[in-house]
Every structure is written in C-alpha cells, then in structure tokens.
C-alpha cells in the first residue's frame, strides 16, 4: 500500500518561513506591542511573496505566528524581569535539588 505524499502548499511554505523569521529575529523576547507590529509587517511581506495566499490564509498565518510567540508552555528560556529569577532556571534548580535529595 503506497502512501500519498503531501504536496507542499504556499501556506506550508509561508508558515515555515514565518517560524524561521521568528526564530532568527528574536521576536519571542520582544514586548507585545513590538511583536504585534513586527508580525503585521512580516505577514504583509509574506502576502507579497506568496501572492496566492487568500485573506483567510493570511489570518490563519498571523494566528499561527501569535501562538508560536506565546505558547501555553514556554519555549524553555524566559526573560526574567529585574530582580526576578528566571522561571526555567528555578524549575531546573528545583528538579536538580529533588534528584540530589533522592
């Protein structure tokens, strides 16, 4: 039984490119207002680059970008505010302490 191959669409390519831009530009660590502005500009760029994308595709692409930048579970490293410990670092230290105690 042969499996059908998924043909890569413009939406697939633009999504991958968006995620790549997010990683390279460090948008995840930006303030919400800056992130929103950057995302709007990037979606506009992708709309020009992939002209076959529908308005619905662009809305979905923006949603994917927003979710990628604000996941339910942090990407690992979270920027600590002044005077506060890093969340990921605290969790790691706690786990290490538990293992050492056992």
Order of alpha helices (4+ residues) and beta strands (2+ residues): alpha-alpha-alpha-alpha
